[in-house]
Amino acid sequence: MSRAFDSRFRRAYHSGPVGTSGARIDRVAPGVLSFIQDRSHGLPTLDPPALGGPVAVNNKPTYLSRDGLEKLRTELDEMVSIKRPEVANRIHDAKEHGDLTENAEYEDAKNEQAFVEGRIQTLQALIKNATLIDENHSSDHVQIGSTVTVDGEDGVETFTIVGSTEARPSNGRISNESPVGRALLGRKKGDKVVVHAPAGDMTFAITNIK
């Protein structure tokens, strides 16, 4: 990906949870498999974090690759089995120091607890509500999971369309919700595409889809 294109249209790359075994699978869109229910590792529903109030969790589907799903599961396991007990121990130790009103370690530990619990809720929601990108998608048209080569004013560029959770514009992985992603979805090889981005419009032709 050229640096000129990346710099000029950086915002155009950005956008404004999959089940475990035993889940029922439906196809909800080309290139996407949806897990309708999920056991979320058998974890209980969490109470709101100790600080900051309830976490607002977006329940809309989030598109993930199998690798992306496994990374979320790994992070969730770490948060539940390692980070949560560590924070609980910090809070316990801080309480042993006496007056909590002027105990900086206690306040810091409570803030970390709020972050950890909020992240756990977010990860649980992503895993529960995600849709899995179909690795055997068609190359006839652009869909989530497609790798697209285009030819524009900055030369030849290659993008892989992914969900917003896995988007990494600097590595050519762009969100399906970004201006570039939205403009490419559904298009075919040979199509000319106009991208309406914050920095201005850009036109390019699709030369390959895989």
Secondary structure, 3 states (H helix, E strand, C coil): CCHHHHHHCHHHHCCCCCCCCCCCEEEEECCEEEECCCCHHHCCCCCCCCCCCCCCCCCCCEEECHHHHHHHHHHHHHHHHHHHHHHHHHHHHHHCCCCCCCCHHHHHHHHHHHHHHHHHHHHHHHHHHEEEECCCCCCCECCCCCEEEEEECCEEEEEEEECHHHCEHHHCEEECCCHHHHHHCCCECCCEEEEEECCEEEEEEEEEEC
